Amino acid sequence: MMYPFMTLSDNTEIVHSELLPDEKVKVYIEKPIYNGFKSAECYIPGYDWKNIDGFTKDELKYYDELIHSVSHVILELSREGGIDNAANF
């Protein structure tokens, strides 16, 4: 299951999974572009990027820094069943 986390001003959507059996969380980024989407997955902790489609190195650097800055929140929410089920948010 994927849970909504953040929508950026350029309509980029960031969602995350529940805590996976390997104690990681999948963070999925999708940005609408003409005739489709750019997308990428990042697994935290570890910040392993996979399935990158359309993003430049500079864009990935931006998203990597963003995810680093909020990973503690994403990890907590992944244990709570997303932001809608989180008790302290």
Secondary structure, DSSP 4 states (H G I P E B T S, - for coil): -EEEEEE-TT--EEEEEPPPTTS-EEEEEEEEETTEEEEEEEEETTTEEEEEES--HHHHHHHHHHHHHHHHHHHHHHHHTSGGG-S--
